[in-house]
């Protein structure tokens, strides 16, 4: 009788131990399955600091203030595009002319920065809305456009870039 009680107790402890360790394995497998897909924008190594945010917002406001004051040369001097090595360089003359043509059609009378997304050093977005003409309050015509800047950090500095979407206007 004592042996059968010891045997049952041994079986009970062994099955309890086996059940507990198997449950942890299932939890680990479930966690691994959850980790299979992650949005690359959520899985970054960039340390977002207040200084980075302030630098991006400062440059954006300065750029938009230049456009609002119709100082397009100063505004264009703030825009960059990556070269073959990924280093930011001043935008090309053809790109500059393309942007200036759009600014003639849609001058910046006022602006509002609506969203700042900083995912990584080369994947940031500043969404802003410009007002390009004044209208009466009861006029249903839209007088705003939503636009985007793509700041990138190279070294210790932030540079403003405008996305190049072939055949698409810079302003949406």
C-alpha positions in Angstrom: 0.0 0.0 0.0 2.8 2.4 0.9 4.5 1.7 -2.4 1.4 2.3 -4.4 0.9 5.7 -2.6 4.5 6.6 -3.3 4.1 5.5 -6.9 0.9 7.6 -7.4 2.6 10.6 -5.7 5.6 10.2 -8.0 3.4 10.1 -11.0 1.4 13.1 -9.9 4.5 15.2 -9.2 6.1 14.1 -12.5 2.9 14.9 -14.5 2.6 18.2 -12.8 6.2 19.1 -13.6 5.8 18.0 -17.2 2.5 19.9 -17.6 4.1 23.1 -16.3 7.2 22.9 -18.5 5.1 22.1 -21.5 2.9 25.2 -20.9 5.9 27.5 -20.9 7.0 26.0 -24.2 3.6 26.8 -25.7 3.8 30.3 -24.4 7.3 30.7 -25.9 6.0 29.3 -29.3 3.1 31.7 -29.2 5.4 34.6 -28.5 7.7 33.6 -31.4 4.6 33.4 -33.7 3.6 36.9 -32.7 7.1 38.1 -33.4 7.1 36.7 -37.0 5.7 39.9 -38.5 6.4 43.3 -37.2 5.9 46.6 -38.9 9.5 47.7 -39.7 8.5 51.2 -38.5 7.8 49.8 -35.0 11.0 47.9 -34.7 13.7 50.6 -34.8 16.9 51.3 -33.0 16.6 55.1 -33.2 16.6 56.8 -29.9 14.0 59.6 -30.3 15.0 62.6 -28.2 13.5 65.9 -27.5 16.5 67.5 -29.4 15.7 65.5 -32.6 12.0 66.5 -32.4 12.8 70.1 -31.9 15.4 70.2 -34.7 12.9 68.7 -37.2 10.1 71.0 -36.1 12.4 74.0 -36.2 13.6 73.3 -39.7 10.1 72.6 -40.9 8.7 75.8 -39.5 11.7 77.8 -40.9 11.1 76.3 -44.4 7.4 77.0 -44.2 7.9 80.5 -42.9 10.2 81.2 -45.9 7.5 80.0 -48.2 4.9 82.1 -46.4 7.1 85.2 -46.7 7.6 84.3 -50.4 11.3 83.8 -49.9 11.5 80.8 -52.2 15.3 80.9 -52.7 15.8 80.6 -49.0 13.2 77.8 -48.7 14.8 75.9 -51.7 18.2 76.2 -50.0 16.8 74.1 -47.1 15.8 71.1 -49.3 18.0 68.1 -50.0 18.0 64.8 -51.8 20.2 61.8 -51.2 23.1 61.0 -53.5 24.3 57.5 -54.5 25.9 57.0 -51.1 22.8 58.2 -49.2 24.4 61.5 -48.2 22.1 64.5 -48.4 23.0 67.0 -51.1 21.1 70.2 -52.3 18.2 69.4 -54.6 18.9 69.4 -58.3 17.9 72.4 -60.5 15.3 70.4 -62.3 13.7 69.3 -59.0 13.9 72.9 -57.7 12.1 74.2 -60.8 9.4 71.5 -60.4 8.8 72.6 -56.8 8.8 76.3 -57.8 6.2 75.7 -60.5 3.9 74.0 -58.0 4.4 76.9 -55.5 3.4 79.4 -58.2 0.1 77.5 -58.5 -0.3 77.0 -54.8 1.4 79.8 -52.8 1.6 79.3 -49.1 -0.6 82.0 -47.4 -0.6 80.1 -44.1 0.3 76.6 -42.8 -0.3 74.2 -40.0 1.9 71.3 -39.0 -0.5 68.4 -38.5 1.6 65.4 -37.7 5.2 64.4 -37.0 6.2 60.7 -37.3 9.8 59.7 -36.4 10.3 56.0 -37.1 14.0 56.0 -37.9 16.8 58.3 -39.0 15.8 57.9 -42.6 12.1 57.3 -42.2 10.4 60.4 -40.8 7.4 62.3 -42.0 6.1 65.8 -41.3 2.6 66.3 -42.6 1.4 69.8 -42.9 -1.5 71.7 -44.5 -1.2 74.9 -46.4 -3.8 77.5 -47.2 -3.2 78.8 -50.7 -6.1 81.3 -51.0 -8.5 83.2 -48.8 -12.2 82.3 -49.1 -15.5 83.3 -47.7 -16.8 81.2 -44.8 -19.8 80.0 -46.7 -17.8 79.0 -49.8 -17.5 75.2 -50.1 -14.4 75.3 -52.4 -11.4 73.8 -50.7 -8.5 76.2 -50.1 -6.0 73.9 -48.4 -3.6 71.2 -49.5 -2.0 68.5 -47.5 1.8 68.2 -48.0 4.6 66.1 -46.7 8.3 66.5 -45.9 10.6 63.6 -45.2 13.4 64.7 -42.8 16.5 62.5 -42.6 19.3 62.5 -40.1 22.8 62.2 -41.5 25.5 62.4 -38.9 24.3 64.8 -36.2 22.1 67.0 -38.5 18.6 66.8 -39.8 17.9 67.6 -43.5 14.6 68.2 -45.1 13.7 66.2 -48.2 10.6 66.1 -50.3 9.5 62.7 -51.5 10.0 62.1 -55.2 6.9 60.4 -56.6 7.3 60.1 -60.3 4.5 61.8 -62.1 2.8 62.9 -58.9 2.6 66.4 -57.5 4.5 67.2 -54.4 1.4 68.5 -52.8 -1.6 66.3 -52.5 
